Amino acid sequence: MDRASDTEAERIRDLFENITIEEAHDDEVSDVPTESDFSSDKTFRLAPNALKLRSLIPATKRTASHPKRFSWSTDSKTENVISNISQPYPPLIAREDFDDGWTECIIRLGTNNKIKQIEGFPMPLQRSKVPAYHIKETDDIGLGMFAARRMGISDLILNERPLVLGPLTVDPNKPIDMEGYLEKALNRLPAARAAKYRALFDCHTGTECAEGDGSGDSTLFGIFRTNAFRVDNLYDSDPTDDDGLYCAVGENTSRINHSCRPNALVSFHLESFSFQVRAIRQIEEGEEIAIPYCDIMLPHEERDEIFRNFHFECVCQSCQDPAASNAIRSTITSPSAIFKQWLDDRSLPGDYVIRHSLSQIDTMLREGMEGSAVYGEHLQAIMESYICLGDSGLASIWGVKLGRALLASAGDTKNLELMSDVHLYSSHQAWQSRMKNKSKKKRKGKKSKGQKERHIDNASAEDGEVGNVSEDE
């Protein structure tokens, strides 16, 4: 396990010795919340993200609010036409000076029209003042991305517009000439960017994995299939499975190698039409940056089958001991059931969910699983537990941790900004719902101020920015 994860795991374990929670008893609590007393809206209106978190606190029919999904449906034959389109559209003159670049898209006209309606589109790319990475040869697997400096959780590593974007799947009943579309797309790019695409690895053309899938000797399509990342927030209509979704190939994003113990995540930011790669744990200068190519919660056998389709073998620490890795993964579960149990059963201790999630987080940190969706779910469970327990300081600390996880997975700073507001938590409907005396925002006696500060310091994030958050008076 890396040093940063080891340090954080030690901090998590220390919390077990410092938890002091005032338990609520049935005869001391008035207005005990039930499933109908909570909003169905997310506790915080989270932007679309890879973790896809929903509040663990149940819904209410009275205030049920289901935000409409951004619709990509088409309503005319013209909108269903697939075409080569530049996005965002570069100026006709001085294209070489269009610093943020653009993406050549193989896209339905209706979907492209919806993109242009996004507020603020296209947002400029975010750029680091000091370069965060460089591309160089690895010891054994070709080119890779390496950290040019030390980085912390959610730090931006790379922000770039893809070279090419196209459909994730092709309807076998309505095949399209992807090779032809890709040839047109590259001809529309500056020669240097087109050359970057052609230089990417192709594991499909002329190999057994191309049999029966229609790619044949389509080198450009083989490169696309080998290097494209799925773009979950762009689709022609509400997709069933993978239908109507898109994927994209990045000049540098596609150089990042895989690990089942990743230190970074890649997301697609629709407003800027760009890939964002962000750290999910501390990364040291010179360390190789690695992302997951699949769901790292899958058993080793299923992950390995995916890798074989792309003709590589993962040699990360988890894959070197498959039995141990599978055993650890089998113990990791979503906190939703235990959180519901805690809400329903008032006899359970106040720290019931917190201790469970701390144990799960400790296990995931040891296994390098910060990139899994369930890791974010446990951060959220702890945050929402502290809301119910009336502790805005600790709710904010874990909210910031969750905000950073969401920033790393979605590339959106709004969640982190929202969760950093310590005063926000006390306005939640579930605030103090597990306290003995709901009329008081703070109970005295069990825990001294010094003990409280030490508890907050132990739960603070790695860089210490939120370690001095005090309890909301």
C-alpha positions in Angstrom: 0.0 0.0 0.0 1.3 3.5 -0.8 2.4 5.8 2.0 -0.4 8.3 1.6 -3.1 5.6 1.8 -1.3 4.1 4.8 -1.3 7.5 6.6 -5.0 8.1 5.9 -5.9 4.5 7.0 -4.1 5.2 10.3 -6.2 8.3 10.8 -9.4 6.4 10.1 -8.5 3.8 12.6 -7.7 6.5 15.2 -11.3 7.7 14.9 -12.5 4.4 16.5 -10.9 5.5 19.8 -12.4 9.0 19.7 -16.1 8.6 18.8 -18.4 9.9 21.6 -22.0 10.0 20.5 -25.1 11.0 22.4 -27.6 8.3 21.8 -31.3 9.0 21.4 -33.9 7.0 23.3 -37.5 6.5 22.2 -38.9 8.2 25.4 -36.6 11.2 25.0 -37.2 12.1 21.3 -40.2 13.9 20.0 -41.1 14.1 16.3 -39.0 11.0 15.5 -38.4 11.1 11.7 -39.9 8.4 9.6 -39.5 7.6 5.9 -42.1 10.2 5.1 -40.3 13.0 6.8 -37.4 13.4 4.5 -37.1 15.0 1.1 -36.6 12.8 -1.9 -34.2 15.4 -3.3 -30.6 14.7 -2.7 -29.3 16.2 0.5 -27.1 18.3 -1.6 -28.0 18.7 -5.3 -25.1 16.7 -6.6 -24.0 17.2 -10.2 -24.0 14.2 -12.4 -21.0 12.1 -11.5 -19.4 8.7 -11.8 -20.3 7.8 -8.2 -24.0 8.5 -8.9 -24.8 9.1 -5.2 -28.3 9.6 -3.8 -29.1 10.7 -0.3 -29.3 7.7 2.1 -32.0 9.6 3.9 -35.5 8.4 2.7 -37.9 10.3 0.6 -41.2 12.1 1.4 -44.2 12.1 -0.9 -45.1 15.6 0.2 -42.0 17.3 -1.1 -41.0 14.7 -3.8 -39.0 16.4 -6.5 -37.6 14.5 -9.4 -35.5 16.9 -11.5 -36.0 16.2 -15.2 -33.1 14.6 -16.9 -31.6 16.6 -19.7 -33.3 15.1 -22.7 -31.3 14.1 -25.8 -34.3 12.7 -27.6 -34.8 13.4 -31.2 -38.0 14.3 -32.9 -37.3 14.4 -36.6 -35.5 12.4 -39.2 -33.0 15.2 -39.7 -31.9 15.1 -36.1 -31.2 11.4 -36.4 -28.7 12.0 -39.1 -25.1 11.1 -38.1 -22.6 13.7 -39.3 -19.0 14.9 -38.8 -19.1 18.1 -36.7 -16.5 20.1 -34.8 -17.3 20.8 -31.2 -16.9 23.4 -29.9 -16.8 25.0 -33.4 -13.4 26.6 -33.9 -13.0 29.9 -35.8 -12.6 29.5 -39.6 -9.4 31.7 -39.5 -6.5 31.2 -37.1 -7.6 27.6 -36.2 -4.0 26.8 -35.2 -4.3 29.5 -32.5 -7.4 28.1 -31.0 -5.6 27.3 -27.8 -8.2 25.0 -26.1 -8.6 23.0 -29.3 -11.7 21.3 -30.5 -13.1 17.8 -30.9 -14.1 16.2 -34.2 -17.4 14.5 -33.5 -19.3 11.7 -35.2 -22.6 12.6 -33.7 -26.4 12.8 -34.4 -27.5 16.3 -35.4 -30.2 16.4 -32.7 -27.7 15.6 -30.0 -25.2 18.2 -31.3 -28.0 20.8 -31.2 -28.7 20.0 -27.6 -25.0 20.5 -26.7 -25.0 24.0 -28.1 -28.0 24.8 -25.7 -26.0 24.1 -22.6 -25.6 27.3 -20.5 -22.1 28.8 -20.8 -21.0 26.4 -23.5 -18.2 26.1 -24.2 -16.5 26.9 -20.9 -12.7 27.5 -21.2 -10.4 24.7 -20.1 -8.7 24.8 -16.6 -5.0 25.0 -16.8 -2.4 24.3 -14.1 0.2 27.0 -13.6 2.8 24.3 -13.0 2.7 21.3 -15.3 1.3 18.3 -13.4 2.4 15.5 -15.7 4.7 14.3 -18.4 4.4 11.4 -20.9 7.4 9.0 -21.0 8.2 5.3 -21.5 7.4 2.9 -18.7 9.6 0.0 -17.9 7.5 -2.6 -19.6 4.2 -1.4 -21.1 5.1 1.4 -23.5 4.2 5.1 -22.8 2.5 6.2 -19.6 1.7 9.4 -17.7 3.9 10.4 -14.7 3.4 13.0 -12.0 5.7 16.1 -12.5 5.0 17.3 -9.0 3.2 16.2 -5.8 -0.6 16.3 -5.9 -3.4 16.0 -3.4 -6.9 14.6 -3.5 -9.0 16.1 -6.3 -6.1 18.1 -7.7 -6.4 18.6 -11.5 -3.8 16.6 -13.4 -5.1 17.1 -17.0 -7.8 18.9 -18.8 -8.0 18.4 -22.5 -10.6 18.3 -25.3 -10.7 14.9 -27.0 -9.3 14.4 -30.5 -12.4 12.4 -31.7 -15.8 11.6 -30.2 -18.2 8.9 -31.7 -20.9 6.4 -30.8 -20.1 3.9 -28.2 -22.0 1.1 -30.0 -23.2 0.7 -33.5 -26.5 -0.9 -34.3 -25.7 -4.1 -36.3 -29.0 -3.6 -38.2 -28.0 -0.1 -39.2 -24.3 -0.2 -39.6 -22.3 2.9 -40.4 -18.9 3.3 -42.0 -17.0 4.2 -38.8 -13.7 4.0 -40.7 -14.9 6.5 -43.2 -16.3 8.8 -40.6 -13.0 8.7 -38.6 -11.0 9.4 -41.8 -13.1 12.5 -42.3 -12.7 13.5 -38.7 -8.9 13.3 -38.8 -8.8 15.2 -42.1 -10.6 18.1 -40.3 -8.1 18.2 -37.4 -4.7 20.0 -37.6 -2.1 17.6 -39.0 -0.3 17.4 -35.7 -3.4 16.4 -33.7 -4.4 13.9 -36.4 -0.9 12.4 -36.1 -1.3 12.0 -32.3 -4.4 9.9 -33.0 -2.7 7.7 -35.5 0.2 7.1 -33.1 -2.1 5.5 -30.5 -2.0 1.8 -29.9 -4.5 -0.5 -31.7 -5.0 -3.9 -30.1 -7.9 -5.0 -32.3 -6.9 -4.9 -36.0 -5.7 -8.2 -37.2 -6.2 -9.9 -33.9 -8.6 -12.5 -32.7 -10.7 -10.0 -30.7 -11.7 -8.4 -34.0 -13.4 -11.5 -35.3 -17.1 -11.1 -35.9 -17.3 -7.5 -34.7 -17.2 -5.8 -38.0 -13.9 -3.9 -37.5 -11.9 -6.1 -39.9 -8.8 -4.2 -40.9 -10.2 -0.8 -39.9 -7.1 0.6 -38.3 -8.6 4.0 -37.3 -11.7 2.2 -35.9 -9.3 -0.2 -34.1 -7.5 2.7 -32.5 -10.9 4.2 -31.5 -12.1 0.9 -29.9 -8.8 0.5 -28.0 -8.4 4.0 -26.6 -11.9 5.6 -26.3 -13.3 6.4 -22.9 -17.0 6.2 -22.3 -18.8 9.6 -21.9 -21.7 8.8 -19.6 -23.3 12.3 -19.6 -23.7 12.5 -23.4 -26.4 10.4 -25.1 -28.9 10.5 -28.0 -31.9 9.7 -25.8 -32.4 8.1 -22.4 -30.2 5.1 -23.0 -30.9 1.4 -22.4 -27.7 -0.3 -21.5 -25.1 1.3 -23.9 -27.4 2.3 -26.7 -27.2 6.0 -27.6 -24.0 6.7 -25.6 -20.8 8.1 -26.9 -17.1 7.7 -26.2 -14.0 9.8 -27.0 -10.3 9.5 -27.6 -7.9 11.9 -25.9 -4.3 12.8 -27.0 -2.9 12.4 -23.5 -5.8 10.9 -21.6 -5.5 7.8 -23.7 -1.9 7.4 -22.7 -2.8 6.8 -19.0 -2.4 3.1 -18.1 -4.7 1.0 -15.9 -4.5 -0.1 -12.3 -7.0 -1.9 -10.1 -5.6 0.3 -7.4 -5.8 3.7 -9.3 -4.6 7.0 -8.0 -6.7 9.1 -10.4 -10.1 9.1 -12.2 -11.1 10.5 -15.6 -14.4 12.2 -16.2 -16.0 14.2 -19.1 -17.0 17.7 -18.4 -19.8 18.5 -20.8 -19.8 22.3 -20.3 -16.2 22.6 -21.4 -16.5 19.5 -23.7 -13.3 18.1 -22.1 -11.7 15.3 -20.2 -10.7 16.0 -16.7 -8.2 13.7 -14.8 -8.0 14.3 -11.1 -6.1 12.6 -8.2 -8.1 10.5 -5.8 -5.3 10.2 -3.3 -1.9 11.8 -2.7 0.4 11.3 -5.6 4.2 11.8 -5.3 6.4 13.4 -7.9 7.6 10.7 -10.4 4.8 8.3 -9.5 2.9 6.8 -12.5 -0.6 8.1 -12.8 -3.1 5.2 -13.3 -6.9 5.0 -13.8 -9.3 2.1 -13.8 -10.4 0.8 -17.2 -13.3 -1.2 -15.5 -15.2 -1.4 -12.3 -12.5 -2.2 -9.7 -15.1 -3.8 -7.4 -15.5 -6.8 -9.9 -13.9 -10.1 -8.9 -10.4 -10.7 -10.3 -11.6 -13.2 -12.8 -14.1 -10.8 -14.4 -11.6 -8.0 -14.5 -9.0 -10.2 -16.1 -11.5 -11.3 -18.8 -12.0 -7.6 -19.7 -8.3 -7.1 -19.9 -7.7 -10.1 -22.1 -10.1 -8.5 -24.7 -7.5 -5.7 -24.9 -4.5 -8.0 -24.8 -2.9 -6.9 -21.6 -2.4 -8.3 -18.1 -2.8 -6.2 -15.0 0.1 -6.7 -12.6 -1.0 -4.4 -9.8 -0.8 -5.6 -6.2 -4.4 -6.7 -6.1 -4.0 -8.8 -9.2 -0.8 -10.4 -7.9 -2.9 -12.0 -5.1 -6.3 -12.7 -6.6 -7.6 -14.8 -3.7 -6.9 -12.1 -1.1 -8.2 -9.4 -3.4 -11.5 -11.2 -4.0 -11.9 -11.9 -0.3 -11.5 -8.2 0.5 -13.9 -7.1 -2.2 -16.5 -9.6 -0.9 -16.6 -7.7 2.4 -17.3 -4.3 0.9 -21.0 -3.4 0.7 -23.1 -0.4 0.2 -24.1 1.3 3.5 -27.7 1.9 2.3 -29.3 -1.1 4.1 -27.5 -0.5 7.4 -28.3 3.3 7.2 -32.0 2.5 6.8 -31.8 0.0 9.7 -30.3 2.8 11.9 -33.0 5.2 11.0 -35.8 2.6 11.7 -34.4 1.1 14.9 -34.0 3.7 17.6 -32.4 1.2 19.9 -29.2 1.2 17.8 -26.4 3.4 19.1 -25.8 6.8 17.5 -22.4 5.8 16.0 -23.8 2.6 14.5 -23.4 3.7 10.9 -20.3 5.7 11.5 -18.3 2.8 13.0 -19.4 0.5 10.2 -18.5 3.0 7.4 -15.2 3.8 9.1 -14.3 0.1 9.1 -15.3 -0.2 5.4 -13.3 2.9 4.5 -10.3 1.6 6.3 -10.5 -1.7 4.3 -10.9 0.2 1.0 -7.9 2.5 1.8 -5.7 -0.6 2.5 -6.8 -2.1 -0.9 -6.4 1.1 -2.8 -10.1 1.3 -3.7 -10.7 5.1 -3.3 -11.8 5.0 -7.0 -14.9 2.8 -6.3 -18.4 4.1 -6.1 -19.0 2.5 -2.8 -16.1 4.5 -1.2 -18.1 7.7 -1.9 -21.2 6.1 -0.5 -19.5 5.5 2.8 -18.2 9.0 3.0 -21.8 10.1 2.4 -23.2 7.8 5.1 -20.8 9.3 7.7 -21.7 12.8 6.6 -25.5 12.2 6.8 -25.1 10.4 10.1 -23.5 13.5 11.6 -26.3 15.6 10.2 -28.8 13.3 12.1 -26.6 13.6 15.2 -26.5 17.4 15.0 -22.8 17.8 14.6 -22.2 20.4 11.8 -18.4 20.4 12.3 -17.9 16.7 11.6 -20.7 16.7 9.0 -18.8 19.4 7.2 -15.5 17.6 7.4 -16.9 14.4 5.9 -18.9 16.5 3.5 -15.7 18.0 2.2 -14.2 14.6 1.8 -17.2 13.6 -0.2 -17.1 16.8 -2.2 -13.5 16.0 -3.1 -14.4 12.5 -4.2 -17.2 13.9 -6.3 -14.9 16.5 -7.8 -12.4 13.8 -8.8 -15.1 11.7 -10.4 -17.2 14.5 -12.0 -14.9 17.5 -12.5 -17.4 19.8 -10.9 -16.4 22.2 -8.1 -20.0 23.1 -7.1 -20.4 20.1 -4.7 -17.2 20.9 -2.8 -18.1 24.6 -2.5 -21.5 23.7 -1.1 -20.3 21.1 1.3 -17.6 23.4 2.7 -20.3 25.6 4.2 -20.5 24.4 7.8 -23.7 26.4 8.4 -25.6 24.5 5.6 -25.9 21.2 7.6 -28.0 22.6 10.4 -30.7 23.6 7.9 -31.2 20.0 6.8 -34.6 18.5 7.6 -32.9 15.6 9.4 -30.7 17.9 11.5 -30.5 16.6 15.1 -33.0 13.9 14.4 -31.0 11.4 16.6 -30.3 13.8 19.4 -31.8 13.4 22.9 -32.9 17.0 23.1 -33.7 18.4 19.7 -34.3 21.9 21.1 -30.6 22.2 21.9 -28.0 22.5 19.2 -25.2 21.5 21.5 -25.1 19.2 24.6 -22.5 19.7 27.2 -21.0 17.4 29.7 -20.0 14.2 27.9 -17.3 15.8 25.7 -15.0 18.6 26.6 -14.0 21.3 24.1 -10.5 19.9 23.9 -11.9 16.4 23.2 -14.1 17.8 20.5 -11.2 19.6 18.8 -9.1 16.5 18.8 -12.0 14.5 17.3 -12.3 17.0 14.5 -8.5 17.1 13.9 -8.4 13.3 13.6 -11.1 13.4 11.0 -9.6 16.2 9.0 -8.6 15.8 5.4 -5.1 15.0 4.3 -4.0 18.6 3.6 -5.4 19.9 6.9 -7.5 22.5 5.3 -10.7 21.6 7.2 -9.0 20.5 10.4 -9.9 23.7 12.2 -13.6 23.6 11.5 -15.5 24.2 14.8 -18.9 22.9 15.7 -21.8 25.1 14.7 -22.9 27.0 17.8 
